Amino acid sequence: MSRTAAFRRRRRDVPAPGTTAGFTLVELLITLGILVIVILGVLALFDLNSRIARTQTYMAEMQQSQRVAQQSIIKLARMAGRGGLPAFDTVADVRIPAGVALAVDNNVASDVVLGGCDCAQVLPGTDVLTVRGVFTAPVYHSDPLNPAVFTAPGAGAGSLLIKNRTPTGAPQPLDDLARVVRRAQSGGGSDAMLMVSALGEYVVVEITGGSTTPASGSPVTEVQVTFVNTGGDHTSDYTDISLRGTYPASFGQVAYAGVLEEYRFYVRDRRVDPSDAGENVQPQLVRARFYPNTDVAYLNDDANLAEVVADNILDMQVAFGVDRDGDQLIEEGTDGGTTTPDDDEWLFNDSGDDDDPDKWNVAGRDLFYLRVNTLARTDRPTPQYQADEVATIEDNDYSVAPFNHYNTREERSYHRRLIRTVIDLRNL
């Protein structure tokens, strides 16, 4: 091709002045299709990231609920018996699992309501853990060698003088005790007082009032506590958890005293629509406070039966570790038996456990450990996720009602987590 022809051809390819080059319809459609694919990919990535973030948030909330639930139980369980209350009294008919400092109502039946309040409906199949001890107020020291500080009840009434310094001169604040005494004096409560002698004997009596020095305000230097062991609102219940289930006539001096408290941890049967038994359950771990060894809400206030500890706790299962053979070790036998094996020192760890008191309440055999299991789930399900089925937790069989519900496809779309904690019962 001559140079002139090539030049003319190049000139024909150049758009004429005043015109612009463009894309064909096919080119535009291809470009638009690629753009749509890229945008959809970015949106899918954002959606995936959003779902992962939501799931992580739900799981973080679930783990926090687990931590709060476990810590609340551990804190009080480790203090069980504080003030001189024993785990169980082998002399009286107060035994594991219905112990003194610790008790458990194992795998409760349906329609169990604590304190007669609908606000405290227990989820069937779960455990109710009862803990007693001197928890929030100090354990007060008295002078057992001074006969003037203690008056035995005799005809039913007695008194105990507590000073703001122990017999050895150490300070002990009395504001908490003064508050209880003043409330009882005005008819506002029937608190229990645990009194322990220098010989280790203990009694539980009902505070009826007394006096404080000064009469009002703080700091308080002396508290004169008056109490009864008969004829009060709850004296018979308090006596039942005293040593040998009675107030011994020989109890004539007090070395230690404190305001005795009782708390029960349970899983509340909570539903969006309480009238619909088929409604999806949204259970909570709840702490209830009672007058000790009664079914009466503390201060007769039903609000004390429903203190929410943690949300979305599906199950709480408790097992006791008892040194049945006296070797200072707690051994776990083979599960799945129809009765408790001789080498199994955990009560309520298997559906075949026999809670016969004669097997577990033996003189000189100590309650060493409390094992607490809590099963939690996320607040919302995760689409296309399926958790593993739960077989058993301690002696709770998830293959039968009511807990087989949690192995359905719908329930397994929730993330779940089980925490097991072995608590060393230091005060027992």
C-alpha positions as CSV (number, residue, x, y, z in Angstrom):
1,M,0.0,0.0,0.0
2,S,1.4,3.4,-0.9
3,R,2.0,6.0,1.7
4,T,-0.8,8.2,0.2
5,A,-3.4,5.3,0.5
6,A,-2.4,4.5,4.0
7,F,-2.7,8.1,5.0
8,R,-6.2,8.4,3.4
9,R,-7.3,5.2,5.3
10,R,-6.2,6.6,8.6
11,R,-8.0,9.8,7.8
12,R,-11.3,7.9,7.2
13,D,-11.0,6.2,10.7
14,V,-10.8,9.6,12.4
15,P,-14.3,11.0,13.3
16,A,-15.3,14.0,11.5
17,P,-15.2,17.3,13.3
18,G,-18.2,17.9,15.5
19,T,-18.9,14.2,16.0
20,T,-18.0,11.8,19.0
21,A,-17.2,8.1,19.1
22,G,-19.6,5.9,21.3
23,F,-20.3,2.4,22.6
24,T,-22.6,0.0,20.9
25,L,-25.7,-1.4,22.6
26,V,-24.0,-4.7,23.1
27,E,-21.0,-3.1,24.8
28,L,-23.3,-1.2,27.1
29,L,-25.2,-4.3,28.1
30,I,-22.1,-6.2,28.8
31,T,-20.7,-3.4,30.9
32,L,-24.0,-3.1,32.8
33,G,-24.1,-6.8,33.5
34,I,-20.5,-6.8,34.9
35,L,-21.4,-3.8,37.1
36,V,-24.5,-5.5,38.4
37,I,-22.5,-8.6,39.3
38,V,-19.9,-6.6,41.1
39,I,-22.6,-4.6,43.0
40,L,-24.4,-7.9,44.0
41,G,-21.1,-9.4,45.1
42,V,-20.4,-6.3,47.3
43,L,-23.9,-6.4,48.7
44,A,-23.6,-10.1,49.4
45,L,-20.4,-9.5,51.2
46,F,-21.9,-6.7,53.3
47,D,-24.9,-9.0,54.1
48,L,-22.6,-11.8,55.2
49,N,-20.5,-9.5,57.3
50,S,-23.7,-8.1,58.9
51,R,-25.0,-11.7,59.7
52,I,-21.6,-12.7,61.1
53,A,-21.6,-9.5,63.3
54,R,-25.1,-10.2,64.6
55,T,-24.2,-13.8,65.4
56,Q,-21.1,-12.7,67.2
57,T,-23.1,-10.2,69.1
58,Y,-25.7,-12.8,70.1
59,M,-22.9,-15.2,71.1
60,A,-21.1,-12.6,73.1
61,E,-24.4,-11.8,75.0
62,M,-24.9,-15.5,75.6
63,Q,-21.4,-15.9,77.0
64,Q,-21.9,-12.9,79.2
65,S,-25.1,-14.4,80.5
66,Q,-23.3,-17.6,81.2
67,R,-20.5,-15.8,83.1
68,V,-23.0,-13.8,85.2
69,A,-25.1,-16.9,85.9
70,Q,-22.1,-19.0,87.0
71,Q,-20.5,-16.2,89.1
72,S,-23.8,-15.5,90.9
73,I,-24.2,-19.1,91.9
74,I,-20.5,-19.6,92.7
75,K,-20.3,-16.6,94.9
76,L,-23.1,-17.7,97.2
77,A,-22.4,-21.5,97.0
78,R,-18.9,-20.9,98.2
79,M,-20.3,-19.0,101.2
80,A,-22.9,-21.6,102.0
81,G,-22.8,-22.4,105.7
82,R,-21.0,-19.1,106.6
83,G,-21.5,-18.4,110.2
84,G,-21.5,-22.0,111.4
85,L,-24.3,-23.7,109.5
86,P,-23.4,-27.3,108.5
87,A,-24.1,-29.0,105.2
88,F,-26.5,-31.4,106.7
89,D,-27.4,-32.7,110.2
90,T,-27.0,-36.5,110.3
91,V,-28.7,-36.6,113.8
92,A,-31.9,-34.9,112.8
93,D,-34.0,-35.8,109.7
94,V,-32.5,-32.9,107.7
95,R,-30.4,-34.6,105.0
96,I,-29.0,-34.4,101.5
97,P,-30.6,-33.5,99.1
98,A,-32.8,-31.5,101.6
99,G,-29.7,-30.3,103.5
100,V,-29.2,-27.4,105.9
101,A,-26.7,-25.1,104.2
102,L,-27.3,-26.5,100.8
103,A,-30.3,-28.3,99.2
104,V,-31.5,-29.2,95.8
105,D,-34.9,-29.9,94.3
106,N,-33.9,-32.2,91.5
107,N,-35.6,-32.2,88.1
108,V,-38.8,-30.5,89.2
109,A,-42.2,-31.5,87.9
110,S,-44.4,-29.3,85.9
111,D,-46.4,-26.4,87.5
112,V,-43.9,-25.8,90.3
113,V,-44.4,-22.3,91.6
114,L,-42.1,-20.9,94.3
115,G,-43.7,-18.8,97.1
116,G,-47.2,-19.2,95.5
117,C,-46.4,-16.5,93.0
118,D,-46.9,-16.8,89.3
119,C,-43.8,-14.7,88.9
120,A,-41.7,-17.7,90.1
121,Q,-42.8,-20.5,87.8
122,V,-40.0,-23.1,87.5
123,L,-39.2,-24.6,84.1
124,P,-40.0,-28.3,84.4
125,G,-37.0,-30.7,84.5
126,T,-34.6,-28.1,85.8
127,D,-33.1,-28.1,89.4
128,V,-33.7,-25.6,92.2
129,L,-30.7,-24.9,94.3
130,T,-31.1,-23.6,97.8
131,V,-28.2,-21.9,99.6
132,R,-28.3,-20.7,103.3
133,G,-25.8,-18.8,105.3
134,V,-24.7,-15.4,106.7
135,F,-24.0,-13.6,103.4
136,T,-24.4,-9.9,103.3
137,A,-23.9,-8.9,106.9
138,P,-20.9,-9.8,109.1
139,V,-20.6,-12.7,111.4
140,Y,-20.7,-11.0,114.8
141,H,-18.5,-12.1,117.7
142,S,-20.1,-12.2,121.2
143,D,-18.5,-12.9,124.5
144,P,-19.4,-16.5,125.6
145,L,-17.8,-16.0,129.0
146,N,-19.9,-13.1,130.0
147,P,-23.3,-14.3,131.2
148,A,-24.8,-10.8,131.0
149,V,-24.7,-10.7,127.2
150,F,-27.0,-13.6,126.5
151,T,-30.4,-14.5,128.0
152,A,-31.7,-18.0,127.1
153,P,-35.3,-17.9,125.7
154,G,-36.7,-19.9,128.6
155,A,-40.5,-19.2,128.2
156,G,-39.9,-18.5,124.5
157,A,-38.1,-15.1,124.5
158,G,-34.4,-14.3,124.8
159,S,-31.8,-11.7,124.0
160,L,-28.3,-11.2,122.9
161,L,-26.0,-8.2,123.2
162,I,-23.6,-7.5,120.4
163,K,-21.0,-4.7,120.7
164,N,-19.1,-2.8,118.0
165,R,-15.8,-4.5,119.3
166,T,-15.2,-8.2,119.6
167,P,-14.0,-9.6,123.0
168,T,-10.4,-9.3,121.6
169,G,-10.9,-5.7,120.7
170,A,-11.3,-5.9,116.9
171,P,-13.9,-3.6,115.4
172,Q,-17.1,-5.0,114.0
173,P,-19.6,-2.7,112.3
174,L,-23.2,-3.1,113.5
175,D,-25.2,-1.0,111.0
176,D,-26.6,-4.0,109.1
177,L,-27.7,-5.7,112.3
178,A,-29.2,-2.5,113.7
179,R,-31.2,-2.1,110.5
180,V,-32.7,-5.6,110.9
181,V,-33.5,-5.0,114.6
182,R,-35.2,-1.7,113.9
183,R,-37.3,-3.1,111.1
184,A,-38.4,-6.1,113.3
185,Q,-39.1,-3.7,116.2
186,S,-41.5,-1.8,113.9
187,G,-43.2,-5.0,112.8
188,G,-41.6,-5.0,109.3
189,G,-39.8,-8.4,109.2
190,S,-39.2,-11.7,110.9
191,D,-35.5,-12.3,110.1
192,A,-33.7,-15.4,111.3
193,M,-30.7,-15.2,113.5
194,L,-28.1,-18.0,113.6
195,M,-26.3,-18.4,116.9
196,V,-23.4,-20.7,117.5
197,S,-21.9,-21.7,120.8
198,A,-18.2,-22.1,121.6
199,L,-18.8,-25.9,121.5
200,G,-20.1,-25.7,117.9
201,E,-23.8,-26.2,118.7
202,Y,-26.1,-23.9,116.7
203,V,-29.7,-22.7,116.8
204,V,-31.8,-20.6,114.5
205,V,-34.3,-18.2,116.1
206,E,-36.6,-15.4,115.0
207,I,-35.6,-11.8,115.6
208,T,-38.5,-9.8,117.1
209,G,-36.8,-6.5,117.8
210,G,-34.5,-5.0,120.4
211,S,-32.7,-1.7,120.8
212,T,-29.7,0.1,119.5
213,T,-27.2,2.6,120.9
214,P,-27.8,5.2,119.6
215,A,-31.5,4.7,119.1
216,S,-31.2,6.0,115.5
217,G,-28.5,6.9,113.1
218,S,-25.0,5.5,113.0
219,P,-22.4,4.5,113.9
220,V,-24.0,2.0,116.2
221,T,-22.0,1.0,119.3
222,E,-24.3,-1.7,120.7
223,V,-27.3,-3.8,119.6
224,Q,-29.5,-5.6,122.0
225,V,-31.3,-8.3,119.9
226,T,-34.5,-9.9,121.2
227,F,-35.6,-13.2,119.7
228,V,-38.1,-16.0,120.2
229,N,-37.8,-19.7,119.6
230,T,-41.6,-20.4,119.8
231,G,-44.7,-18.5,119.0
232,G,-43.3,-16.4,116.2
233,D,-44.2,-16.2,112.5
234,H,-41.5,-18.7,111.4
235,T,-40.1,-20.1,114.6
236,S,-41.1,-23.7,113.9
237,D,-39.4,-23.5,110.5
238,Y,-36.3,-22.0,112.0
239,T,-36.2,-24.7,114.7
240,D,-36.4,-27.4,112.0
241,I,-33.0,-26.4,110.6
242,S,-31.4,-26.0,114.1
243,L,-29.2,-28.8,115.4
244,R,-31.2,-31.9,115.9
245,G,-34.3,-30.0,114.8
246,T,-34.8,-28.4,118.3
247,Y,-33.6,-25.7,120.6
248,P,-31.5,-27.6,123.1
249,A,-32.0,-26.8,126.8
250,S,-28.2,-26.9,127.2
251,F,-27.6,-24.0,124.8
252,G,-26.6,-21.3,127.3
253,Q,-23.9,-19.1,125.6
254,V,-23.2,-17.6,122.2
255,A,-19.7,-17.2,120.5
256,Y,-20.9,-16.1,117.1
257,A,-24.2,-14.8,115.6
258,G,-25.4,-13.5,112.3
259,V,-28.5,-12.8,110.2
260,L,-29.3,-16.0,108.4
261,E,-30.4,-15.7,104.7
262,E,-31.8,-18.1,102.1
263,Y,-31.6,-17.9,98.4
264,R,-32.9,-20.2,95.7
265,F,-31.6,-20.3,92.1
266,Y,-34.0,-21.6,89.5
267,V,-34.8,-21.4,85.8
268,R,-38.0,-19.5,85.3
269,D,-40.5,-20.7,82.8
270,R,-40.9,-17.5,80.8
271,R,-42.8,-17.3,77.5
272,V,-43.8,-14.4,75.2
273,D,-47.5,-15.4,75.7
274,P,-47.8,-17.0,79.2
275,S,-51.3,-18.3,78.3
276,D,-50.0,-20.4,75.4
277,A,-48.2,-23.5,76.6
278,G,-46.8,-24.1,73.1
279,E,-45.2,-20.7,72.9
280,N,-41.4,-20.7,72.5
281,V,-39.7,-20.5,75.9
282,Q,-37.4,-17.7,76.8
283,P,-36.1,-18.8,80.2
284,Q,-34.1,-16.8,82.7
285,L,-31.9,-17.8,85.6
286,V,-33.6,-16.2,88.6
287,R,-32.6,-15.7,92.3
288,A,-35.3,-15.7,94.9
289,R,-34.9,-14.8,98.6
290,F,-37.0,-16.4,101.3
291,Y,-37.3,-16.4,105.0
292,P,-35.1,-19.5,105.7
293,N,-36.7,-22.9,105.5
294,T,-40.1,-21.3,104.5
295,D,-41.9,-20.8,101.2
296,V,-42.5,-17.1,102.2
297,A,-40.9,-14.3,100.2
298,Y,-38.5,-12.2,102.1
299,L,-40.2,-9.2,103.6
300,N,-43.4,-10.7,102.1
301,D,-42.5,-9.0,98.9
302,D,-43.0,-11.1,95.7
303,A,-40.4,-8.9,94.0
304,N,-37.8,-10.8,96.0
305,L,-38.9,-14.1,94.2
306,A,-37.9,-12.9,90.7
307,E,-34.5,-11.2,90.7
308,V,-33.3,-11.9,87.2
309,V,-29.7,-13.0,87.1
310,A,-29.2,-13.9,83.4
311,D,-31.4,-14.3,80.3
312,N,-31.6,-17.3,78.0
313,I,-30.4,-19.9,80.5
314,L,-32.2,-23.1,79.3
315,D,-31.2,-25.5,82.1
316,M,-29.5,-25.6,85.4
317,Q,-28.4,-29.0,86.8
318,V,-26.7,-29.6,90.1
319,A,-24.7,-32.6,91.5
320,F,-23.3,-33.1,95.0
321,G,-19.8,-34.7,95.6
322,V,-19.9,-36.6,98.8
323,D,-16.9,-38.5,100.3
324,R,-18.9,-41.7,100.9
325,D,-15.9,-44.0,101.6
326,G,-13.9,-41.5,103.6
327,D,-10.7,-41.5,101.4
328,Q,-10.8,-37.7,100.9
329,L,-11.4,-38.2,97.1
330,I,-14.6,-37.8,95.1
331,E,-14.8,-40.5,92.5
332,E,-17.3,-40.7,89.6
333,G,-18.6,-44.1,88.7
334,T,-20.0,-45.4,85.4
335,D,-23.1,-43.6,84.2
336,G,-26.2,-45.3,82.9
337,G,-26.8,-47.6,85.8
338,T,-30.2,-48.3,87.3
339,T,-28.9,-47.6,90.8
340,T,-25.9,-45.6,92.2
341,P,-22.7,-47.7,91.8
342,D,-20.7,-48.2,94.9
343,D,-17.8,-46.3,93.4
344,D,-19.9,-43.2,92.4
345,E,-19.6,-40.4,94.9
346,W,-21.6,-37.9,92.9
347,L,-25.3,-37.6,93.6
348,F,-27.6,-36.5,90.7
349,N,-25.0,-37.1,88.0
350,D,-26.9,-40.0,86.4
351,S,-30.6,-40.8,85.8
352,G,-30.1,-44.0,87.8
353,D,-29.0,-42.3,91.0
354,D,-30.6,-43.4,94.2
355,D,-31.0,-40.4,96.6
356,D,-31.7,-42.6,99.6
357,P,-30.4,-40.6,102.6
358,D,-28.8,-43.6,104.2
359,K,-26.4,-43.8,101.3
360,W,-25.4,-40.2,101.3
361,N,-25.8,-38.9,104.9
362,V,-23.2,-40.9,106.9
363,A,-21.6,-39.6,110.0
364,G,-18.1,-38.4,109.3
365,R,-18.6,-38.3,105.5
366,D,-18.3,-34.8,104.2
367,L,-19.9,-32.9,101.4
368,F,-16.9,-31.8,99.4
369,Y,-18.1,-30.3,96.1
370,L,-21.1,-28.8,94.4
371,R,-21.1,-29.2,90.6
372,V,-23.2,-26.6,88.7
373,N,-24.1,-26.9,85.0
374,T,-25.8,-24.1,83.1
375,L,-26.9,-24.4,79.4
376,A,-27.5,-21.2,77.6
377,R,-28.5,-20.2,74.1
378,T,-28.3,-17.1,71.9
379,D,-31.2,-14.7,72.0
380,R,-32.1,-15.4,68.3
381,P,-31.6,-18.3,65.9
382,T,-29.0,-18.3,63.1
383,P,-30.3,-19.3,59.7
384,Q,-28.8,-22.4,58.2
385,Y,-27.1,-23.3,61.5
386,Q,-27.6,-26.5,63.3
387,A,-26.1,-27.1,66.8
388,D,-25.2,-30.6,68.0
389,E,-27.9,-32.5,69.8
390,V,-27.7,-32.6,73.6
391,A,-27.8,-36.1,75.1
392,T,-27.6,-35.6,78.8
393,I,-26.6,-33.0,81.4
394,E,-25.9,-34.7,84.7
395,D,-29.1,-36.8,85.3
396,N,-31.3,-34.8,82.8
397,D,-32.1,-36.9,79.7
398,Y,-32.7,-34.7,76.6
399,S,-34.2,-37.6,74.7
400,V,-37.4,-37.4,76.7
401,A,-40.0,-34.7,77.4
402,P,-39.9,-31.9,78.2
403,F,-36.2,-31.4,77.1
404,N,-36.4,-33.4,73.9
405,H,-37.9,-30.1,72.5
406,Y,-34.4,-28.6,72.5
407,N,-33.2,-31.2,70.0
408,T,-35.7,-30.2,67.3
409,R,-34.4,-28.6,64.2
410,E,-35.9,-25.2,65.1
411,E,-34.2,-25.2,68.5
412,R,-30.9,-26.4,67.2
413,S,-30.7,-23.2,65.0
414,Y,-29.7,-21.4,68.1
415,H,-26.1,-21.4,69.2
416,R,-25.8,-23.1,72.6
417,R,-23.1,-23.3,75.3
418,L,-22.7,-25.5,78.4
419,I,-20.6,-24.5,81.3
420,R,-19.8,-26.8,84.2
421,T,-18.1,-25.6,87.4
422,V,-17.0,-27.6,90.4
423,I,-17.3,-25.5,93.5
424,D,-15.2,-26.2,96.6
425,L,-17.4,-25.8,99.6
426,R,-14.9,-24.1,101.8
427,N,-17.2,-23.4,104.7
428,L,-18.5,-26.9,104.9
